Amino acid sequence: MAVDQRTLDEAAMWAVRTSEPDFADWPAFTDWLEASPAHAEAYDRAMIAAEDGARALGSIPANDPEWSEEEEESSPRRWLAPALAACLAILAALWLWPAGDAGMTYSTAPGEMREIALEDGSTVLLAGDTEIVIDGNRQARLNSGRALFEIRHDEGEPFRLAVGDAQLVDAGTVFEVAIRDAAVAVGVAEGAVIYNPGGPAARIDPGEVLHFDRGAGGYRIETVPLEQVGEWREGRLTFRDAPLAEVASDLSRVTGIAYRTADRGRDRSISGSVAIDPLRRDPAALGPLLGIEVRQDGDVWVLDGS
Protein backbone atom coordinates (compact mmCIF):
# COMPACT_ATOMS: atom_id res chain seq x y z
CA MET A 1 0.00 0.00 0.00
CA ALA A 2 1.33 3.46 -0.94
CA VAL A 3 1.72 5.73 2.08
CA ASP A 4 2.03 9.45 1.44
CA GLN A 5 4.33 11.89 3.22
CA ARG A 6 1.57 13.43 5.32
CA THR A 7 0.62 10.04 6.76
CA LEU A 8 4.26 9.22 7.50
CA ASP A 9 4.59 12.55 9.31
CA GLU A 10 1.56 11.84 11.46
CA ALA A 11 2.67 8.27 12.16
CA ALA A 12 6.10 9.44 13.32
CA MET A 13 4.52 11.88 15.77
CA TRP A 14 2.12 9.25 17.12
CA ALA A 15 5.00 6.81 17.48
CA VAL A 16 6.89 9.34 19.58
CA ARG A 17 3.87 10.20 21.70
CA THR A 18 2.65 6.65 22.35
CA SER A 19 6.12 5.62 23.50
CA GLU A 20 6.17 8.24 26.24
CA PRO A 21 5.57 6.66 29.69
CA ASP A 22 2.88 9.19 30.63
CA PHE A 23 0.97 9.05 27.32
CA ALA A 24 -2.79 8.92 28.00
CA ASP A 25 -4.50 10.09 24.81
CA TRP A 26 -5.35 6.58 23.61
CA PRO A 27 -8.86 7.42 22.31
CA ALA A 28 -7.47 10.04 19.90
CA PHE A 29 -4.72 7.68 18.79
CA THR A 30 -7.27 4.89 18.18
CA ASP A 31 -9.47 7.24 16.13
CA TRP A 32 -6.48 8.20 13.97
CA LEU A 33 -5.36 4.59 13.58
CA GLU A 34 -8.81 3.40 12.48
CA ALA A 35 -9.40 6.28 10.06
CA SER A 36 -7.41 4.56 7.28
CA PRO A 37 -5.53 1.29 6.68
CA ALA A 38 -2.59 3.45 5.59
CA HIS A 39 -2.37 4.90 9.11
CA ALA A 40 -1.80 1.49 10.67
CA GLU A 41 0.81 0.60 8.06
CA ALA A 42 2.68 3.88 8.55
CA TYR A 43 2.60 3.52 12.35
CA ASP A 44 3.92 -0.05 12.12
CA ARG A 45 6.75 1.18 9.89
CA ALA A 46 7.67 3.87 12.42
CA MET A 47 7.62 1.52 15.39
CA ILE A 48 9.52 -1.26 13.63
CA ALA A 49 12.24 1.15 12.52
CA ALA A 50 12.55 2.63 16.01
CA GLU A 51 12.44 -0.73 17.80
CA ASP A 52 15.15 -2.11 15.51
CA GLY A 53 17.37 0.76 16.55
CA ALA A 54 16.50 0.44 20.21
CA ARG A 55 16.96 -3.34 20.14
CA ALA A 56 20.54 -2.86 19.09
CA LEU A 57 21.03 -1.11 22.39
CA GLY A 58 19.13 -3.74 24.34
CA SER A 59 16.13 -1.48 24.93
CA ILE A 60 12.36 -2.07 24.81
CA PRO A 61 9.37 0.28 24.37
CA ALA A 62 8.43 2.31 27.42
CA ASN A 63 4.78 1.26 27.08
CA ASP A 64 5.47 -2.48 26.73
CA PRO A 65 2.84 -4.15 28.96
CA GLU A 66 5.18 -7.10 29.56
CA TRP A 67 7.83 -4.88 31.11
CA SER A 68 7.21 -5.13 34.82
CA GLU A 69 8.38 -2.73 37.55
CA GLU A 70 10.25 -5.62 39.15
CA GLU A 71 12.20 -6.22 35.96
CA GLU A 72 12.83 -2.53 35.65
CA GLU A 73 14.45 -2.41 39.09
CA SER A 74 16.57 -5.51 38.55
CA SER A 75 17.67 -5.25 34.95
CA PRO A 76 20.48 -3.03 33.72
CA ARG A 77 18.41 -2.51 30.57
CA ARG A 78 16.40 0.13 32.45
CA TRP A 79 19.34 2.48 32.01
CA LEU A 80 18.91 2.16 28.24
CA ALA A 81 15.15 2.71 28.17
CA PRO A 82 15.52 6.22 26.66
CA ALA A 83 17.04 4.60 23.55
CA LEU A 84 13.64 3.97 21.96
CA ALA A 85 12.53 7.53 22.53
CA ALA A 86 15.77 8.78 21.02
CA CYS A 87 15.33 6.54 17.97
CA LEU A 88 11.76 7.74 17.54
CA ALA A 89 12.78 11.38 17.84
CA ILE A 90 15.41 10.91 15.13
CA LEU A 91 12.89 9.06 12.97
CA ALA A 92 10.33 11.85 13.36
CA ALA A 93 12.92 14.46 12.45
CA LEU A 94 13.92 12.58 9.29
CA TRP A 95 10.29 12.15 8.19
CA LEU A 96 8.99 15.56 9.18
CA TRP A 97 11.86 17.66 7.87
CA PRO A 98 13.28 15.93 4.79
CA ALA A 99 15.92 17.64 2.68
CA GLY A 100 13.72 19.75 0.41
CA ASP A 101 10.46 18.70 -1.23
CA ALA A 102 11.96 16.29 -3.77
CA GLY A 103 9.70 13.40 -4.60
CA MET A 104 7.16 14.11 -1.86
CA THR A 105 3.68 12.71 -2.49
CA TYR A 106 0.61 14.52 -1.18
CA SER A 107 -2.93 13.19 -1.33
CA THR A 108 -6.41 14.06 -0.10
CA ALA A 109 -9.50 12.07 0.76
CA PRO A 110 -12.83 12.82 -0.98
CA GLY A 111 -14.29 16.00 0.47
CA GLU A 112 -10.92 17.18 1.82
CA MET A 113 -9.04 20.29 0.71
CA ARG A 114 -5.32 20.80 1.35
CA GLU A 115 -2.90 23.62 0.59
CA ILE A 116 0.78 22.97 -0.09
CA ALA A 117 3.11 25.94 0.36
CA LEU A 118 6.32 25.79 -1.67
CA GLU A 119 9.49 27.48 -0.48
CA ASP A 120 9.50 29.97 -3.37
CA GLY A 121 6.12 31.40 -2.31
CA SER A 122 4.04 29.38 -4.76
CA THR A 123 1.05 27.40 -3.50
CA VAL A 124 -0.83 24.33 -4.67
CA LEU A 125 -4.39 23.74 -3.46
CA LEU A 126 -5.63 20.16 -3.73
CA ALA A 127 -9.30 19.29 -4.04
CA GLY A 128 -10.62 16.02 -2.63
CA ASP A 129 -9.44 12.64 -3.92
CA THR A 130 -6.28 14.10 -5.45
CA GLU A 131 -2.66 12.97 -5.59
CA ILE A 132 0.37 15.02 -6.58
CA VAL A 133 4.12 14.48 -6.42
CA ILE A 134 6.18 17.61 -5.69
CA ASP A 135 9.73 17.43 -6.97
CA GLY A 136 11.42 20.51 -5.54
CA ASN A 137 9.87 23.97 -5.93
CA ARG A 138 9.62 24.05 -9.70
CA GLN A 139 8.46 20.61 -10.80
CA ALA A 140 5.48 18.40 -9.99
CA ARG A 141 3.37 15.56 -11.36
CA LEU A 142 -0.40 15.48 -10.91
CA ASN A 143 -1.46 11.84 -10.84
CA SER A 144 -5.18 12.20 -10.20
CA GLY A 145 -7.89 14.59 -9.06
CA ARG A 146 -8.00 18.36 -9.20
CA ALA A 147 -5.59 21.11 -8.13
CA LEU A 148 -5.28 24.89 -8.27
CA PHE A 149 -1.80 26.36 -8.79
CA GLU A 150 -0.69 29.89 -7.83
CA ILE A 151 2.84 30.04 -9.15
CA ARG A 152 5.50 32.68 -8.62
CA HIS A 153 6.89 33.16 -12.10
CA ASP A 154 10.60 32.76 -12.77
CA GLU A 155 11.63 33.04 -16.42
CA GLY A 156 14.95 31.39 -15.66
CA GLU A 157 13.30 28.40 -14.00
CA PRO A 158 9.62 28.12 -14.95
CA PHE A 159 7.31 25.81 -13.02
CA ARG A 160 6.67 22.55 -14.88
CA LEU A 161 3.76 20.20 -14.26
CA ALA A 162 3.55 16.72 -15.77
CA VAL A 163 0.11 15.22 -16.43
CA GLY A 164 0.32 11.87 -18.15
CA ASP A 165 2.63 12.34 -21.14
CA ALA A 166 1.92 16.08 -21.34
CA GLN A 167 3.97 18.95 -19.91
CA LEU A 168 2.49 22.24 -18.67
CA VAL A 169 4.81 25.23 -18.20
CA ASP A 170 3.73 28.40 -16.36
CA ALA A 171 4.17 31.96 -17.54
CA GLY A 172 3.24 33.89 -14.40
CA THR A 173 0.20 31.95 -13.55
CA VAL A 174 -2.90 31.02 -11.61
CA PHE A 175 -4.33 27.88 -13.19
CA GLU A 176 -6.18 24.68 -12.37
CA VAL A 177 -5.93 21.15 -13.69
CA ALA A 178 -8.71 18.56 -13.44
CA ILE A 179 -8.24 14.87 -14.31
CA ARG A 180 -11.24 12.64 -15.00
CA ASP A 181 -10.05 9.17 -16.02
CA ALA A 182 -8.05 9.88 -19.22
CA ALA A 183 -9.54 13.34 -19.81
CA VAL A 184 -7.64 16.41 -18.60
CA ALA A 185 -8.81 20.05 -18.45
CA VAL A 186 -6.43 22.97 -17.86
CA GLY A 187 -8.02 26.34 -17.06
CA VAL A 188 -6.15 29.63 -16.61
CA ALA A 189 -7.23 32.55 -14.42
CA GLU A 190 -4.07 34.71 -14.58
CA GLY A 191 -0.95 34.76 -16.75
CA ALA A 192 -0.63 31.90 -19.19
CA VAL A 193 0.24 28.20 -19.42
CA ILE A 194 2.14 26.61 -22.27
CA TYR A 195 0.90 23.14 -23.15
CA ASN A 196 3.61 20.77 -24.45
CA PRO A 197 6.21 23.41 -25.36
CA GLY A 198 8.19 20.73 -27.18
CA GLY A 199 5.25 20.32 -29.60
CA PRO A 200 2.52 20.40 -30.50
CA ALA A 201 2.53 23.51 -28.32
CA ALA A 202 -0.47 25.63 -27.35
CA ARG A 203 -0.81 28.74 -25.20
CA ILE A 204 -3.68 28.88 -22.69
CA ASP A 205 -4.65 32.42 -21.72
CA PRO A 206 -6.96 33.70 -18.94
CA GLY A 207 -10.53 32.60 -19.45
CA GLU A 208 -9.53 29.60 -21.56
CA VAL A 209 -9.66 25.87 -20.85
CA LEU A 210 -7.60 23.38 -22.84
CA HIS A 211 -8.86 19.78 -23.01
CA PHE A 212 -6.73 16.77 -23.91
CA ASP A 213 -6.53 13.04 -23.24
CA ARG A 214 -3.59 11.58 -21.34
CA GLY A 215 -1.43 9.48 -23.63
CA ALA A 216 -3.20 10.71 -26.78
CA GLY A 217 -2.43 13.51 -29.20
CA GLY A 218 -4.65 16.48 -30.00
CA TYR A 219 -6.40 19.09 -27.88
CA ARG A 220 -9.18 21.67 -28.01
CA ILE A 221 -9.59 25.07 -26.34
CA GLU A 222 -12.80 26.68 -25.16
CA THR A 223 -13.57 29.89 -23.25
CA VAL A 224 -15.06 30.09 -19.76
CA PRO A 225 -15.80 32.96 -17.34
CA LEU A 226 -12.69 33.75 -15.32
CA GLU A 227 -14.49 33.26 -12.01
CA GLN A 228 -15.19 29.62 -12.85
CA VAL A 229 -11.49 28.71 -12.90
CA GLY A 230 -10.81 27.15 -9.50
CA GLU A 231 -14.26 28.12 -8.20
CA TRP A 232 -14.42 24.96 -6.07
CA ARG A 233 -12.05 26.77 -3.71
CA GLU A 234 -14.93 29.14 -2.98
CA GLY A 235 -17.43 26.29 -2.59
CA ARG A 236 -19.05 26.09 -6.02
CA LEU A 237 -18.96 23.94 -9.17
CA THR A 238 -20.37 24.89 -12.56
CA PHE A 239 -21.23 22.36 -15.26
CA ARG A 240 -21.70 23.17 -18.94
CA ASP A 241 -23.20 20.37 -21.03
CA ALA A 242 -21.39 17.86 -18.83
CA PRO A 243 -22.34 14.15 -18.90
CA LEU A 244 -24.17 13.17 -15.73
CA ALA A 245 -21.44 10.62 -14.95
CA GLU A 246 -18.90 13.48 -14.90
CA VAL A 247 -21.16 15.49 -12.58
CA ALA A 248 -21.36 12.56 -10.15
CA SER A 249 -17.58 12.09 -10.19
CA ASP A 250 -16.79 15.78 -9.63
CA LEU A 251 -19.33 16.19 -6.83
CA SER A 252 -18.11 13.05 -5.06
CA ARG A 253 -14.58 14.41 -5.11
CA VAL A 254 -15.34 17.85 -3.67
CA THR A 255 -18.15 16.96 -1.23
CA GLY A 256 -16.98 13.59 0.08
CA ILE A 257 -20.48 12.25 -0.63
CA ALA A 258 -20.70 9.05 -2.69
CA TYR A 259 -22.67 9.98 -5.81
CA ARG A 260 -23.09 7.61 -8.74
CA THR A 261 -25.31 7.50 -11.81
CA ALA A 262 -28.12 5.12 -12.62
CA ASP A 263 -27.60 2.85 -15.60
CA ARG A 264 -29.95 5.01 -17.65
CA GLY A 265 -29.15 8.64 -18.33
CA ARG A 266 -25.41 8.47 -17.59
CA ASP A 267 -24.62 10.46 -20.72
CA ARG A 268 -27.35 13.05 -20.31
CA SER A 269 -25.89 16.56 -20.64
CA ILE A 270 -26.18 18.70 -17.52
CA SER A 271 -25.73 22.47 -17.14
CA GLY A 272 -25.94 24.39 -13.89
CA SER A 273 -24.07 25.87 -10.94
CA VAL A 274 -24.03 24.04 -7.63
CA ALA A 275 -23.06 25.26 -4.14
CA ILE A 276 -21.08 22.55 -2.35
CA ASP A 277 -21.84 23.09 1.37
CA PRO A 278 -25.66 22.67 1.09
CA LEU A 279 -25.10 19.26 -0.52
CA ARG A 280 -23.10 18.11 2.47
CA ARG A 281 -26.14 18.86 4.62
CA ASP A 282 -28.67 17.41 2.16
CA PRO A 283 -27.26 15.35 -0.74
CA ALA A 284 -30.72 15.07 -2.31
CA ALA A 285 -30.88 18.86 -2.77
CA LEU A 286 -28.98 18.32 -6.01
CA GLY A 287 -32.13 16.99 -7.71
CA PRO A 288 -34.15 20.24 -8.02
CA LEU A 289 -30.99 22.20 -8.90
CA LEU A 290 -30.18 20.07 -11.95
CA GLY A 291 -33.63 18.74 -12.81
CA ILE A 292 -32.82 15.11 -12.09
CA GLU A 293 -33.97 12.45 -9.66
CA VAL A 294 -31.72 11.76 -6.65
CA ARG A 295 -32.38 8.72 -4.49
CA GLN A 296 -30.47 7.08 -1.67
CA ASP A 297 -29.14 3.52 -1.92
CA GLY A 298 -27.40 2.73 1.37
CA ASP A 299 -24.43 5.09 1.65
CA VAL A 300 -24.63 6.02 -2.03
CA TRP A 301 -26.75 8.70 -3.69
CA VAL A 302 -27.92 7.70 -7.16
CA LEU A 303 -28.38 10.34 -9.87
CA ASP A 304 -31.02 9.37 -12.41
CA GLY A 305 -31.23 11.55 -15.48
CA SER A 306 -33.65 9.39 -17.43
N, C-alpha and C positions, 0 to 999 in steps of 0.2 A: 504494500500500500504506500502511495506517495504521501509524504508528510511535508507540509510547507513550512517556511521559516517562522511564521507567526506561531504555529503550533509547537515547534521546537522551542521557541522562546518561552512560551507559557509552561511547557513541560519542565524546562530547566528550573524555572522559578518554583514550581510546585515541588520538584525534587528537593530543592534546597530547604523549602519551608517544612515539608513533611518529615525531614530528617532531623529537625530541631527537637530536642527533648521536650520542650514545653509547647509544641504545636498542638492546637486544639480545634482548629477550624475544619474538622473532618467533613461536616455537611457540605460546605462550599467546594471542597476538593472532590467529593463524590459527585456533586452536580456537574463539575467541569469534566470529570473522567467519563461520565455516562453521556455527555453531550454528543460525542462522536467516537467511533472506533479508532480514528487517527489519534485522539488524545491518549488513549490507553497505550497505543504503540509507541508514541513519542515519550511518554512517561517511562515505559519499560526500557527504552533505549537509554534515557538519562540515568536511570538507576543502575542498569547493568554496567554502563561505562564507569560510573562513580564507584560502584562496588568492586569492580575489577581493580581499580586503582587502590582502593582502601584495603582490599584483600592482600595486595602485595606488601602492605605494611602490617598485616595481621589484625586489621580492624574489622568491625561489624557495624551495621546501621544502628544509630542511637535509638530508634523506635522498634528494634527487633523484639517481639514479644517473648522470644525464647532466651533472651539475655536477662538473667536474674540478678537481683541486687547482691546475692551471695557470691555469684561468679564475678561480679564487678569488683567486689572487695578483695577477692582472692587472686584474681588473674592480673598479670602484668599488662594484658592487652588493654585494660581500662585506660592506661596512660596514652594509648594510641587512638582512643575513640574519636578525637577531633579529626582524624585523617579523612573519614568519609565526608564530613562537612567541608573540609578543605578541597577535596576532589570535586565535590558538587559546586562549590563556589567558582573553581577554575572552569568547570564545564559550563556553568551559566555565563561566565564572562566570554568564553569562546563563542557560544551560540548567540548571545544577545548583542555582542559588539564585534561582528566579523570585520575583516579588513575590507572596507568598502562595500558596495552593493552588488558585486559581481555574482551573477548566476543566482540571485535570490528569487525564489518563487513566492508569489503572494496569491491568495485565493479568498473568495467570499462565498458564503452560503446564500441560497435564495432568500431574497428580502433584506440582505445585509448591504451596507454601503461602507466603503473604506477608502480613506485618502492616504496616499503614499507621498511623502515629501522627499524630493531628491536634494542632494547637497548643493546643487547649483541654483536652487530657488524654484525649480520646476515642480509641478505636482501632477499626480495621476490619481483620478478618482474612479474607483471600481464600483460598478453596479453589482447586484446580486448574481451569484452563480457564475463568477468570472475568475479566470486564472491568467496571470501575467508573470513573465520572467524578466527581472530588471538586471541588466548587465552593465554595471557602472551607471553614470549619470546620463549618458548620451545614447544608449542603445537598450532596446527592450524587444520582447516577443510576446504578442498577445495570442494566447492559445485558445481561449474561448470566452464567451460572454460579451460584456460591453464596458467601455472605459472612456473617460473624458480626460484629455491631456491639455494642460496649460504649461507651455514650454517656453523657457527663456531662450531666445534665439541667439545662436552663436554661429556666424558665417564660417568661421574656421573649423568648427566641429558641430555640425548640425545634428539634431536629434533624429535617430533612425529607429523605425518601428517595423518589425517583421510580422507579417500576417500570412500564414501559409507560405507560398513561394513569392509573395509580393513584398516590396519594400516601400515604406512611406517615409518621406524626408520632410521635416518641418522648415518653414520659412517665416518664423516669428508668429507663433501659432496657438490658437485655441481650437481644438478639434476633437471629435469623438469617433470611435470605431465600434461597430456592432457586428458580431458574428452570429449567424443563424445557420447551423449545419455548415454547408459549403459556401453559403452566400455571405458576402461582406459588404457593409455600407460604411463609407467614410464621409462625415459631414464636417464642414469648416465654419467656425463662427468668427474668427479673427485671423489675419495673416493669410497664409496659404500652405498647402501640402502638395508635395510633388509625389505622384504615384509612379513607381518603377522608373526612376531617373535613368536607368540603364537601357530602357526601351521595352515595350512602347510606352513612352512617358506621357503623363497628363498632369495638368495643373488644376488643383481644386481651390477655388476662391470662396470667400465668405458667402454664405447662402446657397452653396452647392453641395450636393451629395453624389459621390461616385460609388457605383455598384460594380462588384466583380465577384467571380467565383474563385475560391482557393484552388490552386492547381490547374486552372484553366485560363486561356487567353481571352482578351476582349474585356470591355467595360462600357458603361454608359453613365452619363452625368445628367442629373435633374436639379432643379432649383427648389429650395424650401425657405420658409420664413426663418430669419436668423434666430429668433427666439426658440425655435424648435430643436436647434442643435444642442444636445445635452440637457434638454428640458427635464429629464427624469431627476436631475439633481434638485430641481425645485418641486418635485412631487407630481409630475404630469407626463403623460405619454400621448402622442398624437399619431393616429393611423390614417394613411391615405391609400385607399384601394388595396388594403393589405388582406391577404388570405386569412381566414379565421384561425387557421392553425398557427400562423405567425403571431396573431394577437394573443392567443393562449400562451405561447412560449414566452413572449416578451413580458406579459403580465405576471406569469409565474416567477420569472427572474427578479422583477423589481418589487413584487409584493410579498414573496415567500408563500403565497397561496398556490396550491396545486390546481391549476386549470388545465383541462384538456378538451379536445373537440369530440363531438359525436361523430359517428362514421359518416353520417350525411351532412353536407354543408361545410366540410372542412375547407373547401376552396372558395367559399363565398367571400366576395370582396367587402371589406369593412372600412368605413371612414368615420372618424370621430376623435374627440379629445377626452381623455379620461384622467381624473384626479386619482392619485394612488392611495392616499390615506383613507378615504371613505370605503374603499374596497377591502381594506384590512379589517374594518369594523363590520362590513356587510358584503361578502363576496358576491351575493346575488344582485347587488345594486348595479352591476355591469349590464344586466339584461335591458332595462329601459334606456340606458345610455346609448347602446349600440343597436337596439331593435332586434335582439335575439333572445332565445330562451336560455335561462341558466338554472340548472338543477343540481342538487347535491347527491353524490354517490359515495357514501362513506366520508373519507377525508378529501375527496376530489370533487371539484366543481366542473360540471360538464357544460360546455358551450354548444348549443344546437342552433345552427343557422339555417336549418331546412324550412 
